[in-house]
Amino acid sequence: MGSFIIFFQGIIPSHPGTASVTKIPRRTFLKMTAAGIPALGARTNPSAGPPLPVGRVAAKSVDVHAEPDQESPVTFRLLKDTLIEIRRTVETEEPKGNPRWLQVEAGYLHSGDIQPVEFRPQIPVWSVPEITPAEVSVPITQSYRKISPSEEILYRLYYQSVHWVKDVVAGERNEIWYVLRDHQLGIDYYAPGKHLRLLDPWRYAPVAGGVAPWQKRIEVNISAQTLTAFEDNQAVREMKVSSGIGGKNASTPRGVFHIQIKIAGVHMGNGQITSDPLAYELPGVPWVCHFETLNGVAFHGAYWHNDFGRPRSHGCINLRPADALWLYRWSNPPAAEARIRGTGGLGTRVVIR
């Protein structure tokens, strides 16, 4: 029958300096999920063979189907932030744009709301020379407004989101906690150092190219949901995107633009200071390249969905985080240093059709 493991250890301490691991039978897990109790961090634990890829439920809930078809029976429902092992990827004809389904132990999930994640805990450092970008290296970690016995829980931080580390403090058990600065909200908060990877400059340094800056351009095809990077009229990389869903304040503008401001990590959303994981708050949006500054439209990585190939955003161009980092490094203006307020200049031409 197998079992599921609730992974709090190394992922979400209930308060600074504590952790636990609890095993529950698969039948109990299904009952918990059906009853609406989120099995946070659940994943299968195969007794043999290499570990399977892991995905995080990024939406409020996701249905598991008997077959890779939206019309097939629903076997059960997974709630937000459940982690589950993926056995294989299956491609079908529907839905158009993103026909990828994921087979799991109990059936099939559509990939659009399942973020691929990894477990890569870090060895934290006791000091940072200056404010430094850091990437979350585990599926989920918890942040706090302050560190004390009665700490105030704040945002959940997710894999591949990028945050700004301004200082280091010791917790109750001498554990290392990073002080994160949210420039958009003007607040500081705390996260476990072992869950964030400090980014050395070489990881986001500009890519040396063989063409002049003005010979680079980016073309976005809204109908095809693709982005193509060109050097001297030669396509060098193509990637799937998610553009605006359309309607008032949710359409991607068409026309000719230029990248103007780059920021390694930005807080987007409604600007609430909250612990509600369902609130529209997106701290640490990674590798942002603004090309229409009047309305704040940008290319950026998205960790809150995996539905690239279909419209999904409020107007920006969503990319897989790895693709967003590549575009950040390849395009102009060059951002040799990651600055919390961003790097500006008239950069690479952007054509959106």
N, C-alpha and C positions, 0 to 999 in steps of 0.2 A: 504493500500500500504506500510505503514511503512516508516522509514527514516533511513539514515545513519548518524553517528556522526564522524566528523573529530576530533580525540583526539590529540590536541597539549598540552593541559593542563596536566601537570604532566608527559609529555612524551618528546616533542621536543620544547623547547622554541625557538622562532625565534632569540632572543639574550638574554643574561643573564638578568633575572629578569622580562621577559615579557611572557605572555601566552594568548591563546585564544581558544574558542570552537565555532565551526561553524556547524550548521545543514544544510544538503542539502537533497532534495527529492531523492528517489531511482532512478527515471528516470534520474535526472540530474547526479547522480553518474555514472549510466551506460553510459551516453553520454560522460562524462569526461574520463572514462576508455577507451572507444572505441576510443576516439580521441588521446589517448596516454598521457593524463595528469594523473600522479600518485595521486590517492586519498589516500595519506599517512595517515595511522592510521584509515581507515574506518572499522566500525563494526556495526552490526545491534543493535537496541535498543528495545528489546521486552518490551511490556507494563506490562507483568505479568510473574510470574514464576522466578526461579533462573537463574542467568546469565549462558550463554552457554560458553563452552570452546572457547578460542580464538587462532587463528593461524596467523603467520606472513608469508607472501610470501617471501621466502629466495632467490629465483632465480630472474633473470632479469624480467621474466614474467611467468605467469602460466595460462593455458587455463581452463575455466570452461566448462564442458561438460554436455549435456542433460542427459546422463546416465553414470554410472561408467564403462566407456569403452573408450579407446583412439580413437576408430573408430567412436564414436558417435558424433553428431554435436556439435560444439563449440558455446556456448551461448554468452560469452564475455571473455575478457582477463583481468587478474589482474596484476598490475605491482609490482615490487620489493618494499617490506616494507609495502604493504597494510595489514591491520589487518582485519580479518573477523571472524565472529562467526561460529562455527561448530555445526551442529545439531546432527549428529551421524556419526559413523564410519561404513563403509560397506566393507566386504572382498569378493573379487571375485577370479577368477583363474589367472588373469593376472594383472600386470606383475609378472613373477616369482621372488621369493625372497621377494618382498614387494607388496602384492596384496591389500593393504589397501587404500581405497578411503574415502574421507570426503564429506558428504552431507552438502551443504550450501544453502542459500536462493534461489540462481539462478541455482543450479545444483550440479555437482560433481567435486571435485578436487582430483587429485592423491596426496597422503600424502607426497610423497618424497621430495617436495620442500616447505612444509608448516611446519615451526617450531612451536611447541606448546609453548605458552607464557602465562604469568600471569602479573597482575598489582599489585605490592607490593611496593608502595612508602615507603621510610624509613624516620626516624627522624635522620638527620645527626648530627655529633658531631663537636665541635669546635677545637678539637686537636686530633692527633694520636701520640702515644708514639714512634713509629718507623714505618718503611715502612711495610705496612699491605696489605694483599690481600683483595680485595673487589669484590663482584659479582653484576653484573647489575640485578636489581630486577624489571624492567619494560620492556615491549617489545622492545623499542628503546629509546635511548637517544643520544643527540648530544654532541660531544666533541669539544673543541676549543684550538687553539695553544696558545692564550693569552686572558685575560679578559680585554676588553676596549670597548669604544663605536664603534670601528671599528675592532671588534674581527675577527680573522681568523678562519673560520670553518674548522674542521678537520674530523676525522673519526666518522661515526655513530657506536655506541656501542650497542650490542645486548644482549638480555636476556640470563642469565647464563654464559656469558663470564666473565673472571676473570682478574682483573687489579690490579696494585700496587699503593696504596695511600701513598704518601710521605709527604704531608702537607695539610693544610686547609687554605683557604683564603675567605674573604668576598667579595661579588659582589656589584653591584651598589645599590641594595635595601637591603643590609645586609644579603643576602642569602648566604648559605654556599656552597662553591665550593671546590671539592677535586682536589688536584694537583696529577696527575698520572704520574708515571715514566715508560717509555718504555725503558727497558734495552737493547733490541736488536737494536733499532735505536739510543739510547743515547739522547732522547728528553723528555721534560716534556710537559704535556698538561693538560687541565681542563675539568671537567664534573660536573654536578649538584650533590651535595651530597645526595639529596633526592632520587636519582635514583640508588644509589649503597649501597649494604649492606656490611658493614665491617664484615669480617669473623673471628669469635672467634676461637682460636686454637682447641676447642673441635669439631668443624665442620669438620676438616680435619685430626684430630689426628689418629695415627695408631690404627687399630682394634686389640684388644686383641684376640689372637688365642690360641687354645688348642694343637697346634702342633709346632714343631721346624721349624725355617725358611726354612731349606733345605727340609722339607716335603711338601712345597707348590710348585705348578707349574701351569703354564698357557698353555693351548693348544688352538691353533687357527686352525680351519678347513676352508681353503680358499674356497673349493667347496661349503660347507654349509653356509659360512659366519657367523660362530659362534665362540664364545670364551667361554671356560669352565675353571673355576678355581677349582683346586683340592687341597685337604688337605689329605695327606697320602693315595692317590689313591681314595679318595672319592670326587665326584663332589659336590661342595658347591654352585656354582652359574653358570648359563649359560646365555649368552646374545648375541643378534644379533649385528653384526659389519658391517662396510663397509671397505673393503680392497682396495688395489690399482687397478686401472682400467686396468692396463697392458700396455705393450709397453715401449718405451724408457723412463727411469726416472720416471715411474709411476707404477712399479710393487712392490708388497710387497715381501721382501726376504723370502725364506723358509730355514728352518734349526733350529738349537738350539742356543739360545741366553740367555742373562740375563738382567734384568732391571738394569740400571747403574746410571741413573740420573732422578730425579723427580723435576718438577717445577710446581707450582700452576697455573701460567698463563704465556703464551709466545706469542709474536707477530710472526706470520708466514706470508709468502707471498713474494712479490717482494721487500719489503723494501722501498716503496714510502711514502713520506709525502704528503698526498692528502686528498681531501674532496670527491673524486669521489666514490659514493657507489658501482659502478660496477668494481672498480679496484680490482686486486687480492691482497687484504690486509686483514689479519685476526688478528686484535689485540685482545688480551685476550683469546687465545685458552686455554681452562681450563683442569687442571689435567693431565699434560703431564708426561708420563713415557717412557723415551728413553731406547730402548733395542738394537739398532744398531746405535752407535754414529758416525760412519764414514760418513754415509749419512743422519744422523738425523732422523732415522725412530723411531716412537714412538706410543704408545697407547695414545689417548687423546679424550676429548669430542669434539663434532662438533655441532655448533649452526647454521651453514649455510646450513644444509639440514636435512631431517628426513627420509632418504632412507635406513635405516639400514636393512641388509638382502641382499643388492646388492652392488657390487664393486662401489666405488665412489671417492676414494682418489687418491693422487699422490704417494702413497706408504705406508703411515702410516695406522694404524688401527683406524678408526673412531668409536667412541662409543657415545651413548646417554650421555649427561653430568652427569646424576645421576649415570649411570654405570661406567663412567670414574672416578668419585669421589670415588665410592666404591672400584674400583681396586687400585686407588692411596692409599687409606687407608689400604687395605688388604695386598698388596704386599710389598716386601722388595726391597731396603733398607727403613727402617722406616723414615718418614718425620715428626717428632714431631714438628718442626718449619718450617714455610713456608719461604724459602729464595729466594730472587729475582734471585740469580745465581744458585739456585737449590741445592738439597741434593744428594750426590753421594755415591757409594759403590756397591759392587758386590751383586746383589739382586736375586729376584725370577727367576727361570728358565723359559724360554719361548720356546715352541716348536710350530713351524708353519709348517703345512703340506699342 
